[in-house]
């Protein structure tokens, strides 16, 4: 019964820590609605965005389209900044995943644009083990924000997670659906 209420991770080592599990967001329209409700979101790009193909495009192309649709500030982790600059985009901040999670725990932190704490943090392309530890930390120590793992492998420690999507065409369709919904709202 409990497994019906939560998402299971793609990698079994990414175990749920605690009793609160992610709400699975299977419809792109619902994902867009979650993003639209945020007043000060942040998008964290992990290193996998620059080397994960989704059909004929890279994951970073889709993530940038989502961020641009709502002027969401971007935190580039690892070596993502260089690729973003090659694409003509300057990230709002560059931190490693541990640093940004540390700052996000603090409700008094003014955020990457100085507009106050972030109320929704989107994660894409962060290595699964790091993402799970970071999401678990935020779940337990940052009750002032919600997390959304836009990752095809799913993350049970986020507040919201995409279901496990193994087929590239379905993953691309999901991402295009989110972008399309954000474009129409």
C-alpha positions, 0 to 999 in steps of 0.5 A, a space after each residue: 500500500 505504501 509504495 502506491 503513495 510514493 515514488 520508488 527510486 531508479 537506483 535502489 541505493 537512493 532510499 527514502 529517508 523518513 516518512 514523507 515521500 515525493 508526490 509523483 507528477 506524471 502529467 506535464 500540466 501538473 508540473 507546469 502548475 507547480 512551477 507557476 505557483 512558485 513566487 521565487 523559484 530556483 533551478 539547480 543544474 547538475 553536470 548531467 544536463 550537459 552530457 545527457 542526450 534527449 533525442 537530438 537535443 541535450 537535457 540542458 536545452 530543455 532545462 534552459 527552456 523551462 527556466 527561460 519560460 518563467 525567468 527562473 534563476 539558475 544555479 550552475 553546479 560542477 562545470 555547467 557554467 562553461 557550457 551555459 556560456 557557450 550557449 549564450 546564457 550566464 547562470 545567476 550563480 555557481 555553487 557546488 551541490 553541497 554549497 547550494 543545499 547549505 544556503 537553501 536551508 537558511 530561510 534568511 538567505 536572500 537567494 541568488 538574486 537577492 529577493 529572499 528565500 526560494 520557495 521552490 527548487 527544481 533539480 535537473 541533472 544532479 548525480 542521483 546519490 548527491 541529489 538524494 542526499 541534498 533532497 533529504 537534507 532540504 526535506 528535513 531542514 528547510 520546511 520553508 521550501 518545496 523541491 521538485 526533481 525533474 529527473 527521469 530516474 525519480 527521487 523519493 526525497 523531493 516534494 515532487 518527482 517525475 515518475 521513472 521514465 526509461 524511454 528517451 521518447 517519453 522523457 522528451 515528450 514529458 519535457 516538451 509537454 512541461 515547456 508547452 504548458 509553461 508557454 501557454 500559461 
